[in-house]
């Protein structure tokens, strides 16, 4: 009998790299038998509309009725919060990989996504290193301002002039034009990755792509974008990344994943680089398996059919949650996997910057040590366009001279 791994994905994520990474992680744990030698995981996936929290809650309650150890997802911030409250009421661990705007820890939640609090600290540290004094923040989703509000309110930014605007594909040009008119050259961009090419087009149309401009993107997936049009014009583009593709363990996982066809190629995009969301999804299954194994060695788990109507909590839920929260010595695609009260701790993000023809790692950030720039020249070698002036002199002799 298999142990169910119950997950919720939005309908637009059907057969997406995130769903496939989840399935692949279940398959790999079952195949390797290292973490759970006597247990087989079986996934049960439910799809929900992205804008329907009522139907999402109903589907989660159905999953609870058939016996559950934990619920994975959804990654949508709004729907995720609804599922979190159900899990909290029934003492069911909730494995998440979503942005969470609230700094307080949540009961029963294990969130692999670095907290927004930490990411805002990372952005602040980088802005301080670069001595930014006048910044435009352009966000797209309604919750974008919640994400970045600490950035605006933070001490240290008191001397900083901030211009905050919401923009989407239809208004990118208008808002960027306003930014240009205000002589602002430093921008923090929090757009929907699906619209990033339209944003880039607006930047090119307005010619806001020379060495004076610096775009800091909030996405972890900068490497997966097509930056061909920006490679040789000295514009500054930076972002943090969660998956350190140079780490030997990560290289090994991705290499094995790529060979597993046809799913492997579908998880990794055309550039062979995995996006943050599927990487977090993959890691969340391993965190669940590791916590389950640790609890299994202590006492047997009794899955119970639960009901959202009676709200009688699961007896073993809190115990399993504590084992998940105590997971250690686990290195996944997104690095070291450790938690404190369900929030990611002791992790690292890499700082990336577009340098002429390629994106390069130029530093790191950790919650304990802050920003560490490993290539300081990356920010100071392009403050003027690389132009060589050749002065040519021409000697003109007058014919008149020869007559005297």
Rosetta blueprint (number, residue, H / E / L):
1 X L
2 X L
3 X E
4 X E
5 X E
6 X E
7 X E
8 X E
9 X E
10 X E
11 X H
12 X H
13 X H
14 X L
15 X L
16 X L
17 X H
18 X H
19 X H
20 X H
21 X H
22 X H
23 X H
24 X H
25 X H
26 X H
27 X H
28 X H
29 X H
30 X H
31 X H
32 X H
33 X L
34 X L
35 X L
36 X L
37 X L
38 X L
39 X L
40 X L
41 X E
42 X E
43 X E
44 X E
45 X E
46 X E
47 X E
48 X E
49 X L
50 X L
51 X L
52 X L
53 X H
54 X H
55 X H
56 X H
57 X H
58 X H
59 X H
60 X H
61 X H
62 X H
63 X H
64 X H
65 X H
66 X L
67 X L
68 X L
69 X L
70 X E
71 X E
72 X E
73 X E
74 X L
75 X L
76 X L
77 X H
78 X H
79 X H
80 X H
81 X H
82 X H
83 X H
84 X H
85 X H
86 X H
87 X H
88 X H
89 X H
90 X H
91 X L
92 X L
93 X E
94 X E
95 X E
96 X E
97 X L
98 X L
99 X L
100 X L
101 X L
102 X L
103 X L
104 X L
105 X L
106 X L
107 X L
108 X L
109 X E
110 X E
111 X E
112 X L
113 X L
114 X L
115 X L
116 X H
117 X H
118 X H
119 X H
120 X H
121 X H
122 X H
123 X H
124 X H
125 X H
126 X H
127 X H
128 X H
129 X H
130 X L
131 X L
132 X L
133 X L
134 X E
135 X E
136 X E
137 X E
138 X E
139 X E
140 X L
141 X L
142 X L
143 X L
144 X H
145 X H
146 X H
147 X H
148 X H
149 X H
150 X H
151 X H
152 X H
153 X H
154 X L
155 X L
156 X L
157 X L
158 X L
159 X L
160 X L
161 X E
162 X E
163 X E
164 X E
165 X E
166 X E
167 X L
168 X L
169 X L
170 X L
171 X L
172 X H
173 X H
174 X H
175 X H
176 X H
177 X H
178 X H
179 X H
180 X H
181 X H
182 X L
183 X L
184 X L
185 X L
186 X E
187 X E
188 X E
189 X E
190 X E
191 X L
192 X L
193 X H
194 X H
195 X H
196 X H
197 X H
198 X H
199 X H
200 X H
201 X H
202 X H
203 X H
204 X H
205 X H
206 X L
207 X L
208 X L
209 X L
210 X L
211 X L
212 X L
213 X L
214 X E
215 X E
216 X E
217 X E
218 X L
219 X L
220 X L
221 X L
222 X H
223 X H
224 X H
225 X L
226 X L
227 X L
228 X H
229 X H
230 X H
231 X L
232 X L
233 X L
234 X L
235 X L
236 X E
237 X E
238 X E
239 X E
240 X E
241 X E
242 X L
243 X L
244 X L
245 X L
246 X L
247 X L
248 X H
249 X H
250 X H
251 X H
252 X H
253 X H
254 X H
255 X H
256 X H
257 X H
258 X H
259 X H
260 X L
261 X L
262 X L
263 X H
264 X H
265 X H
266 X H
267 X H
268 X L
269 X L
270 X L
271 X L
272 X L
273 X L
274 X L
275 X L
276 X H
277 X H
278 X H
279 X H
280 X H
281 X H
282 X H
283 X H
284 X H
285 X H
286 X H
287 X H
288 X H
289 X H
290 X H
291 X H
292 X H
293 X H
294 X H
295 X H
296 X H
297 X H
298 X H
299 X L
300 X L
301 X L
302 X L
303 X L
304 X L
305 X L
306 X L
307 X L
308 X L
309 X L
310 X L
311 X L
312 X L
313 X L
314 X L
315 X L
316 X L
317 X H
318 X H
319 X H
320 X H
321 X H
322 X H
323 X H
324 X H
325 X H
326 X L
327 X L
328 X L
329 X L
330 X L
331 X E
332 X E
333 X L
334 X L
335 X E
336 X E
337 X L
338 X E
339 X E
340 X E
341 X L
342 X L
343 X E
344 X E
345 X E
346 X L
347 X L
348 X E
349 X E
350 X E
351 X E
352 X E
353 X E
354 X E
355 X E
356 X L
357 X L
358 X E
359 X E
360 X E
361 X E
362 X E
363 X E
364 X E
365 X E
366 X E
367 X L
368 X L
369 X L
370 X E
371 X E
372 X E
373 X E
374 X L
375 X L
376 X L
377 X H
378 X H
379 X H
380 X H
381 X L
382 X L
383 X L
384 X L
385 X L
386 X L
387 X L
388 X L
389 X L
390 X L
391 X L
392 X L
393 X L
394 X L
395 X L
396 X L
397 X L
398 X L
399 X H
400 X H
401 X H
402 X H
403 X L
404 X L
